[in-house]
């Protein structure tokens, strides 16, 4: 589940010459504390067993001296259930790595369930910084519409279908809950239930980034939802609006080169398969982590 195993860590610690890790000109992302990447919904770290969620990002960070760990929870589940699973993985990473503190970067739903774990499950003593990246911190009108389309009498059946054939069979989730996942990122739930009950921890640095589509992006998949969100919430990346993505210190909006169509929610993590004209996800993450390093995290 993680990219670092006990054996790998032991080999690195005792058998590889220390000068190989001396930094030099490739220590741009050599943060004081390791980085944990937390994925979003309807996905895993390795999607379908062969598609890297963080397309080129992990390698880009490691090439610049960053110690990176990648977690993987159910693709579809409530924020609270994902948070419980994620907490256990963080504790295991701490034991395997021998490190006490971590920087967390969560994309999409990853910026939500990680925040819950920090505030409500006692992980605040393990985290020094929390970066939410394209996360629906105030919910999404896209979730409102999707959850509102299914008639109440059919909700249970539709949930069972998604849980069984997509989350379960395709992604391999254990006891998923797609209905709870959907309602969990609606604007009403995030603003009136989740946020009031998930306060920021004073000792942790919170920051956020957003991306947005300007016209037409290479993936095309999120163009319809981009139009929808433009009507309801304004500038957005096809799933999350810029305003909703803001949490803590807002570090700005990434929209790619002037000639490109923008950066979608999917482009933000390097997809599809690195085809992101006018935007380099790996380079963007290097900038994010380099900034954390410069701040002493």
N, C-alpha and C positions, 0 to 999 in steps of 0.2 A: 504493500500500500504506500510505503514511503520510498523515496529515492535513495535513502541512506540505510544500510543494513548494519547490524552489529559487526559483521565481518569486515565490511568496507571501512568502517570507522576505525577498527583496530589496526587494519593494514595501513591506513593513512597515518595513524598516530605513531606507530612503532617501526614501520619498515620503509616508508618513503622519506627520502632526505628532506630535512626541513627547509633547505634553501629553495625548494620548488614552490614553497608557499610564502616566500619572503616578500611578495607584493611587487614593489617596484612600480612600473608604469601601468600595470594591470590591476591596481588595487582601488580603482575608482569606486567600487561598490563594496569594499571590505568594511562593512558595518561592525560596530562593536558587538552587536547581538545578531544572531542568525535571522534570516527572513523565512516566514512561513507563508506559502501561497494557498489561499482557500477559494475553491471554485464556486460557480453559481449553480442555478437550478437546471434541470433537464440535461445534466451532464455529469461526467466523472473526470478525474484526473486523466485517465486514459479512456477516452470515449470509444465504446464498442470494442475495446481491447487493443486498438491500434492507432487511434487518433489522439495526439497529444493536445490536451485542452489549452495549455500554455504554449502555444506554437512558437518555438524559438526563443521564448522569454527566459526560461530556466537556464539554457545554455549561455545566453547573452549576459545574464547576471553572474554566472559562475566564471565566465571568461574575464570578468572584471573584478574577481576576487571575493564575490559574495558566497556565503554559506547558505544554501537554499534547501528547504524542505517543502514537500508538497503533500497536502492532506486530501482525503477523498471520502465524502459522506454520501448518503442516499441522493440520487438525482432529484427525487420528488419526495418531500416530507415537510413537516411543519418546521418552522424556525427553531422551535424549542427542542425537537427531536434531533435535528441536525447539530444543534449546539452541544447536546449531550455526547454525541458521537465524536464531534470535533474536539471536545475537551479531553476525552480519553486519548485521542491521538496526540494531542499536544503534550500530555503527561508522558506518553511513551517516547516521544521525540526528545523530551528533556532528559529522560533516563539514558537513551541511546547516545545522545550527543554530549551529555555531561554539561549542558548549558542550562542556566537558570532563567534567562530572559530572552524574549523574542520580539521581533517586529512582525506584525501581521499585515498582509495585503490581501483584501478580499474583493473579488470581482463579482458584480451583480449581487445575488443572494448571499454570496460569501462575505459581503460586508455587513450583512444583517445578522446571520446566525452566530458569527464570531463576536459581534458586539454583545449579543445576548449572553454568550458563554462568559465573556469578560465581566459583565455587570451582575449577572444573576447566578452563575455557577462557580464563582470563586476563582476565576482565572486571572483576576486583575494583578496578582502578584507574579505572574509569569510573562506579562506583556508590557512592553515599554512604549510601543507606538501602534496605532491602528489606522491603517489607510484603507478607506473604502473607495472603490474604483467602479464608477457607473452603477452604484448601488441605489435601489429605490428606497431611500431613507424615509421618504414621506409617501411611499406607495406609488403605484402606477395606474393610470387610467386604462392601460392595456389590460391589466389584471381585472379591473372593474368590469370592463366590457366582456372579457372572456368568461368570467365567473357569472356574469349576468345573462349570458346567452343561453345557458343550459337551464331548462325549466326545472323547478324544484323537484317534481316527481321523478325526473330522470337523473338527478344529480348523483345518487348512489350508484346507478348503473354505469354512468359515464366514468365516475371515479374508479369503479372496479375495472373497467376496460383499460383505462390508462395505467392503473397500478399493475395489472396483470400482464398486459401485452407490451407495454412500452417501458415503464419504470422497472418492472420485474423481469420480463423475458429479454428485452433488448439491453437494458442497462445493468441488470443483475442486482437491483435494489433488494434489500431485506425489509419486508413489511413496510412498503412505502405508503404515503398518504398524499396523493396528488391534490385532493380537494382542500386539505389543510394548507398545503403549500400555496395553492392559488389564492385562497382567502387571506393568507398570511401576508401577502404583498399588495393587497388592495389599499386604497388611500384611507378608507375609514378605519381599518384595523391598525395600520401603521401609525396614524396620527392620534387615534383615540384609545388604543389599547397598548400596542407594543412600545412606542416611544415613551409614554408616561411611566411605564414600568421597566424601562431599560435606561437608567440614567448613566451618563458618562462618569467614569471613575476619575477623580481629580489628579491622580498621579500619572495618568496615561495621556500621551499626546495623540489627539485625534485630528486627522486631516482627510481631505477628499478630493477626487478628480472626477471630471465628467468628459464625455465625448459627445459629438453631435454630427448629424447628417446635414449637409448643406443642400444637396440636390439629389444626385443618384450615386450610390456606392457600388463597388464591384460585386458585392454579395447579392444585392437585389431583394433578398428574402424579406428584409424588414421595411421595405418601402411602403407597403400598405399601412403598417402600424405606425410608421413615422408620420404619415399624413394624419392619421387618427390622433396621435399625441400632439401634433402641432395645433390641432383644433382645441383640444382640452387643456394642454399644459404648456404649449410653446416649444421652444428649441429642445430637441431630444435626439437620442441615438437609435430610435426605433423601438425601444422598450422602456427606457428610463429618461425622464426629462432632466434637463440641466438643473432646474430648481430642486427637484427631488433628490438629486445626487449630492447636494451640498450637505456636509456634516463636519462639524469642527472647523478647522482652518481650511477654507476652500482654496485649492491651489490652481484652479482654472479649468478651462475647457480646451480639449484637444480636437481640432477639426481637420488636421492634415494640411498638406500643401495648398497654396492658394488656388491651384488649378484643379485640385481633386474635388470629388463630390462630398467629402466629409469622412467621418469615422463612425461607423455603426457600432452597436453593442457587441457584435460579433467580430468586427475588425479590431476592436479594442484589445483583443487577446490574440491577434495575428491570424484570424481566419477570414475567409476560407483558405486554409493551407498556405498561408503566407502571401496570398494574393490580396494586397491592400495598397493599391496605388496612392502615392502621396503620404503614406504613413508607415512607419517602422515600429511595430509594437515592442520588439526587443530593445531598440534604442530608447523608446519612451520609458520603459521600465528601468533601464539603466539610469536615466535621469532622475526618476522617482527615488530609487534606492541611493543613488549618489547624494541626493539632497538629504536623505535620512542620515547618511554617514556624516555629512558636514555638520548636521545638527547634534551629532554626538550619540546617535542611537545605534 
